[in-house]
Amino acid sequence: MAKSESTTRPPDDADPGSVEAPRPHAAADHHRPFLAHHYQSYKQQFEAGKLGMWIFLLTEILLFGGLFCAYAVYRANHPEIFIYAHHFLDKNLGAINTAVLIFSSFTMAWGVRCAQLNQRKLLMVMLSLTLLCACGFLGIKYVEYKHKWEDGLLWAGKYHPVEHAEPADHAARPPGRPEAQSALQRPEGPRYAGIFFSIYFMMTGLHGLHVLAGMAAIAWILVRAANGHFNSHYFGPVDYVGLYWHLVDLIWIYLFPLLYLIH
């Protein structure tokens, strides 16, 4: 999803100054807006920002990596919980959300390219479509959360299924171990079933917060794009926000099969 260095880096001749050459202070700065004082060229500024963004994304991977480890440990020790509880998730809504985020990643990448080509109006359209997809994703998550709350499918220690709570996939019954089969026949579900929903709400909730942060960042660069701040020489913020948004999409691509599909 991220663009290669050859397509995202400003060309060497795009900036009148080089990394080695000293920067004039008055007239040159006037003709090179948005170039921070501690950088000598747009290329240097872009590469420094890109490196910082990748370091930040690595910390985000470490954050979600801990949750993925918790998922693996609890699934290995309590498989009957995950076999039972995943039937309460709507695979259709999860699949729609996956398609929405993949499309938003496409529009975000297109927006980065528009910034590189000085296509201001098309950049604004692509950013607006990305925001619209993000709103659709959160709207679907709200519907899912609302159903979980109404059915009493809450986190550990607060698992109180109501009488009408039934697995979303009524026809599907796991062909696994006998104890898992008997757990499905008990109205209250297996013991400690709230562990699954604790992991579910933690992983999807944290991902939702990242979606909100991404929406704020996209709205920020949309306003800047409307003011004409980006061009073929200066498009770093659009590229950085695009990288962040691609990571948000990638995390959901892993969450969807782990929570919704794997039996």
Secondary structure as GFF3:
##gff-version 3
##sequence-region A 1 263
A	DSSP	alpha_helix	5	8	.	.	.	ID=ss1
A	DSSP	three_ten_helix	12	14	.	.	.	ID=ss2
A	DSSP	alpha_helix	27	31	.	.	.	ID=ss3
A	DSSP	alpha_helix	42	77	.	.	.	ID=ss4
A	DSSP	alpha_helix	79	85	.	.	.	ID=ss5
A	DSSP	three_ten_helix	86	88	.	.	.	ID=ss6
A	DSSP	alpha_helix	91	116	.	.	.	ID=ss7
A	DSSP	alpha_helix	120	150	.	.	.	ID=ss8
A	DSSP	alpha_helix	178	185	.	.	.	ID=ss9
A	DSSP	alpha_helix	194	226	.	.	.	ID=ss10
A	DSSP	alpha_helix	236	256	.	.	.	ID=ss11
A	DSSP	pi_helix	257	261	.	.	.	ID=ss12
###
